Amino acid sequence: MVKADIARRIHQQIGIWEKEVATLFDGILELSKVSLQRGEPILIFGKFSVRSKAPRQGRSPRTGEAIVISTRRV
């Protein structure tokens, strides 16, 4: 389901114009992104949060060479 599908269904169920729903949805996604960047968890359809993953040993699928996968936030 894409944003247009969500907007269409909300329009059909509630009667809000599709463009208004799309604008509202964009605002919610932007607010969610900013909140996650600040480290604040979001609880809507489950808990979304950002966490740091430690560096770890990995392997290049192309060459089979051992590599170190750096620290990252997911």
Buried (B, 14 or more C-beta within 10 A) or exposed (E): EEEEEBBBEBBEEEEEEBEEBBEEBEEEEEEBEEBBEEEEEBEEEEEEEBEEEEEEEEEEEEEEEEEEEEEEEE
